[in-house]
């Protein structure tokens, strides 16, 4: 709950000279010289992803890329041999800086909400540019009652004038 980002470093924990991967539909794929990291790497990455934390995954070359150690989703995986030269390279520094920016952006306080104006204070809102639905949504209950009463009165006045001008006959009759 107190983290702003996560780094998962995966290197070989298990190695198998041969094996079989069971796939959907009963198909099998033969594996050769397969290396897996600890399952804890998957758990760590899943916890970070589930909390929507910026995730930097660093994997040793040759690991079986599976699950959250795959780079096909919305995070990147940096594949390396962990040599000092590669970890000092512009490519790795770029990955690290990109992740760092995501962490700092997440950590930054959200922009302050504009202060509500005091009651009776004119607002800078141009009412002529608001859609009718938003304008009606801004009305209070007494204001809605006033608008409806005014509309009803106007309709009644127009109807009465039409009756009078029509010689005692309603124009729609």
Secondary structure, DSSP 4 states (H G I P E B T S, - for coil): ---SEEEEEE--SEEEEEEEEE-GGG-EEEEEEEEE--HHHHHHHHHHHHTT-EEEEEEETTB---GGG-SSSSSEEEEE---HHHHTSHHHHHHHHHHHHHHHHHHSPPPPPPPPPPTTPPPS--GGGS-HHHHHHT--HHHHHHHHHHHHHHHHHHHHHHHHHTTS--TT-
